Amino acid sequence: MELAINGGKPARSKPLPPNYPGAVMMGKEEAEQAAQTILAKSPFRYYGPDVQFAVRRFEEAMAKDLGVPYVLGVSSGTAALIVALKALGIGYGDKVIVPANTFIATAGAVICCNAVPVFCDVDESLNLDPHDLARVTDEEVKAIIAVPILGNPCDMDAVMAFAQERNLYVVEDVAQSCGAKYKGRYLGTIGHIGAFSFQVNKILSAGEGGAVVTGSGEWFERAVRYHDQGLFRDRERYGLNPHEETNAFVGQNYRMSEITGAVLSAQWNKLDVILARMKNNYRTIRDGLTAQIPNIKFRETVDEAGDIGSNLGMILPSGEIAGKFVKALQAENIGVSLLYGGKPIYMVPQILHQRTSDAGGFPFNYPFKRPVVYSEHMCPRATDLMARTVYLPVSPLLTEQDIHEMIEGVSKVYRGLGI
């Protein structure tokens, strides 16, 4: 059968449903909760004419379901990372390990905390390789950020064991992985502190929004204060230190609005449905492709049951073949892609060349004992694997017909390109 890119009939007559899991599931529930807040004329969480406590409701629901004592709603996923790092006391003169395969916000948050990222290579899960942690760890490293890319869990046992051995903090950046699990535990609750995102691409969405999750009252208080100009307005509600003058410090404004909290309160109730649909679609597509393409290679996972199934990662023989594969499938109306352009995140110019808004090079100008230098091929496995791993988005809106056409289209391109 002739490929569409060569003039043949496409496998699909139209593009796939958009893969914005939370956003495409929005409906009257979100509208009603947001309207309630708007009609109360109280969009600020801490005071107003008739505060509905939407952010608090969301935080409490999330904490209950995740099985943690403390959840703090914030303005974005990036804000969640910054607040989490500041809660742990990360700052100038510190290094933080970041995986080479992640969104720029992971590294950017470290820099915004006046610390410097050092990059760890990946394995065939496309997550950080625990065996590479020792290579980039020195006495100036204070934390590891574990990022389960696109809902595929990291090897958290290995990460936590290494962190304990070296006395390091572990921050879980689960922006892309809300609801994912590792050995039955929710990601974001295994490390010392977790950061979630509710931006439009994410599993749940309010357009923007984030959350910080921890089991520590001390870190939670620091997180609250940093996100609200050093204040802790309702600290007595948590039974924490009521003496503001003792623990106060200068903070920022990363507060979540009541309207965002209202939308997320409704979205949170849909998490199980969204995950069930994506996981079922993912398994059906993967099993169908395996049956038709015996030599197909998927990215590895350390916990198949814990993967949320938002994207199916296919590892091609080379970057050149991956590029042809992407173009051919797009012509079939099956929108696949290379994540982050198929390049490690440190290849973004402002990271690679250590450019910040500070003319003096802050915070990269710190006199580290082991200087931080970035180079194009410093994480060779990330360079290799990211260039040849193609992701097939798995929307919760896929129909049986969509799935059938996806399986047939991918199989057609595999055969047509002779892979």
N, C-alpha and C positions, 0 to 999 in steps of 0.2 A: 504494500500500500504506500503510495507516494506521500511524502511528508508535505504538510501545508506550506512550509518555508520554501519548498521547491515547486509549489503550484497545486498540490493535492488538496483534497477536502479536509478542513480542520476536524479534529476529534469532537470539538464542541462548537455550537453556533454562536455562543456568547461567552464572555468572561465568567470566571467563577464568582460565587457570592463573596462579598468583601469579608476579610478575616479580621474584623474588629469585634472580638467575642462579646464583651460587655455591651458595647455601643449598639450592636445590631439586635440585642435582646431588650433594649429599652422600650418602654411602653407606658401605659397609664399609671402603673405603680410609681415610677419615678416622677411623672408629671404631677400626680396627686400629692406626693410628699414634698416636692419642691414648691408647689402652689400653697401648701399649708404654711410653709415658712415665709413665703412672700406675703401672703395675706395677713400674717401675724406682724408684718413690718419689722421683723427682727432677724436680719441676715448675719449678725455677729454672734458668736457662740457664747460669750460671757455675759453680755447684758443687752438690754433693749426693751421695747414696750411689752413684748410678750414672747420671750425666748422659748422656742419649742424643744431645745436641747437635742437637735438632730445629730450633731457631731458626737455628743455623748452616747446617744442610742447606738450609733454606728460602732463607736469604740467598744462599747460593752458587748454588743453582739459578736464582734470580731474576736474579742478576748475570750468570750465564752466558748466559741466554736474552735478556736485554736488551742484552748487549754492553757492560756497564759494569764498572769495577773494584770499586765499593763499593756495597753495599746494607746498610742497618741496619734490622732489624725493631724496631718500637716498638708501643706499647700501643693506638694508635688513629690514624685519619686526621688528627684534630685535633692529636694529639701530633706526628705527622709534619710538619705545617705549622709548628708552634711550633719544633720541633727544627731544621727546615730554615732558618727565619728566624734563629734564634740562631746557627746554624753560620756564617751570613754576617755576623754581628755587628749585626743590626738591633736597635734599642733606642730608648730615650727620646730624643725630639727628631727622630726619623726619621718620614717619611711613606712609605707603601707604596700603590701603585696596585692597586685591586681592581675587577674588573668588577661592574657593577650587578646582573647576573644570576648569582648563585652562592648556595651554601648559607651560612648564617650563620657557620659555622666558618672560612671564608676570612677574613672581616673580624675575627671574634673572635680568631683566632690572632694577627693583627697587634696587636690591643689587648693581648692577654696577653703579648706581647713588649715592652710599654710603648711601642709605636709607634702611629701613627694612620693608618687607612685613608683614602684619597681615591678617589672612585668614577669609573670610566670608563664611558662609554656603550657600547652594543652595536650590532652590525649585524644583518643578517637571518640570520646563522648563529646568532644569540642568544648569541654569544661576544663578548668585548671587541672594540671597533672600533679597529684600530690607528691610524686617522686621528684618533681623539679623544684619543690619549695626550698629545700636545703641550699640549692645553688644560689638563690637570690636572697637568702636570709643572712643578716648580720646583726650586730648588737644594736644597730639603729632602727631596725624594723620593729614596729610595735603591734601591727595587726595584719590580718589576712582578710581580704574581701572575697568570699566564695560566691560565684555567680552561676546558678543553674540556668544555662542558656536555653531559652524557649521552652522552659518547663521540664527539662531533662535534669534530674537530680545530680549533684556532685557526690563524690565519694566522701560523705561527711564524717564517717568513722576515721578515715585516714587524715582528713584535714584537722579534726578535733584532736586526734592523738598527737600530731605534729605540733599543733598550737600549745597543747599542754606541756609537751616536752620542752618547748622553747619559751614558754611563758608569754604567749601572744594572745591577743584578742582575736575573735572571729566575728566578722560582720557578714551577715547573709544579705546579699542584694538579690531579692526575689521579685524584682520589678516585673519580670516576664513569667513568673511562676506561681502566682497566687493559687493556692489549693494543691500544689504539688507536694508529694510526700517522699520521705526517705525512711525505709523500714518502719512504716506506719506512723511516723511523726511528721507533722507539717513543716515544710521548709520555712525558714524564718524564725523557728522556735528552737532550733538545735544549737546554733552559735550563741554567742553572748548577747547579741542584739540583731534584730532583723529590720530590713527596709523594704517596704512595698510601694508599688506605683499603681495609680488608677488613671493614667493617661489614656487617650483614645485607642491606642493599639493593644491595651492590656486586657487581661482576662475579665476584670471588672473595670468599669470606667465611669467617671463623672466629667470626662474631658481632660481634667487635671486632678491631682490629688495624690496623697501618699499617706503612709502610716509607719510608725516606728513601734516595734514589738520587743519586749524584754521581760525577763523574769526578775530583774533586779530593781528594787525600790530606789536605790541610790542612782542608778543610771537613768531611771525613768524621771526622777526629779530633775536631774541635769538636762535631760532632753526637753522636758516641759519648759524649764527656764530658758534654755537656749532658743527655743522656738517662739518665745513670747517675751522678748526684751528683758529677760532676766526675772520675770515674774512667775509666780506659781499661785494662780488665783484661787484654785479650789483644792489646795494640798491637803486640807483636813479631811476631804472626802476619801482620800486614800490612806489615811492614818499615818501619813509621812510627817517629817519634821515641820512643825508650824512656824518655826522661827526664821522668817524670811531674811532678816538681817545677817544671819549666820551663813547661809548658803547662797545668797544672791550673787550673781555675776552678770556682766554685760552680755546681752544676747542679740538675736535678730528677730525678724518677724516672718515666721513660716506658718502662721496659723491657718487652719482650715476654716472656710466659711460655712455657715449653717446651710446654705443652698447645696454646697458640695456634699455636706454630711447627709442631707436629706436624700439626695440622689443615691449616694452610696448605701444608705440604709435599705433602700429598695433593691439595689443591685446585689447586696450581700445575700439576700434571700434567694437569689437566682444562681448562686455559685454552683451548687450541686447539679442543677439541670444543665448548665453550660458545660461543666466538666464531663458529665455523663455522655452528652452528645458528642463532644470532641473526642473523647477516648474511644467511643464506639466507632466513630467515623475513621479515626486513625488506625484502629486494629483492622477494620474491614479493608482499607486501602493497602495497608502494609501486607496483609495476608494475600490479597489479590495480586499484588505486584510480585510477591515471593513465588506464587504459583506460576506466574507467567514468565518471570525472569529469574531463573535459578541462580545466576551469578550476581544479582543485585546486592549491593553492600549498603547497609544503613549505618548511621552513626551509632556508637555503642551506648548502652545505658547500664548503670549500676543497680537500677531498681525500675524494672519495666512497669510494675504496677503503680509506681509513684509518679511516672511521667504523665503530664496532663494532656499530651497528644495534640498540642496546638499546631505543630509543624512536623513534617516527616523529612528528616535529613538523609539525603542520598549521597554517598561518597563516590565520586567518579574517578576513573584512572588517572586523569591529569587535569590541570587547570585549563588547558586548551580544549579538551573534550567537554569539560564542564561549561565553558563559554558557549560552545556550539549547542550543547544540550539545552541550556537556558533559552537561547534564541529560537531553537526549533520548537520547544514546548510553548513558548509564548505565542508563536504562530498558530499553534493548535488551540489557542484560547485557554491555556492552562498556565496561570501566572506564577512561575517559580522564580527564584532569585538566589544570588549569593549574599549571605548576610554581611552587612557592612562593606559591600563592594568586594568581598573576598579577601580583605586585608586585615591584619592585626590592628587594634585600635591605636596603638602607638604610632602608626603610620599617618595619622591625622597630623597635618603640619604643625599645629600649635602645640601638640604633645611632643612630636619628634624633635622639634627645634626649641622646646621649652619656653614658649612664648606666653606670657601672662599680661594682664593689664598694667602691671607694675614695671615701670621703665628700668628699674634696677635689677630685674631678674628674680625678684622675690616670688616664691620661696625657694627656687632652685639655687639661689646664691648661698645657701647655708653651707658652712665648711664641713661637709660630711667626711668622716674618716675614709670611707669607701665611696668615692665620687659616683654620682648617678649620671650615667651616659647612655643615651639611647642610640640604637643603630637599626638599620632596615631588617637585618636577618638575626636579631638577637634571640628570637623565639622561632627556630626553624620549623618545628612541627606545626605551629600556628600558621606560619607562612604557607606551608604546603597544604595542610588540611582545609584551611579556610578558602583557599583558591579553588578547591575542587569538591566542596560540599554544597549541594544544591538543596534548597528547602522548598517543600511543597506545603502551602498553607492549608490547614484543616479547619474550616469554619464550622461553628455549631449549626449553621443553616443549610449545610449540604443535604441534598436529597439523594435517594438511591440512584437516580439517573445521573446526578452529578458525579457520584462516586464511581459508577460504572464507566462513565466517559473519562474520568481521571485515570483509572487503571488502564483502560484501552489506549488512551493518549500517551501515557508514559511508556507503556510497552511498545507502542508503535515507534516512538522516537528512539528507544533503546535499539530496536531492530534496524530502524532506518539508518542510524549512525554506525551500526556495526559494533556496538559497545559490548 
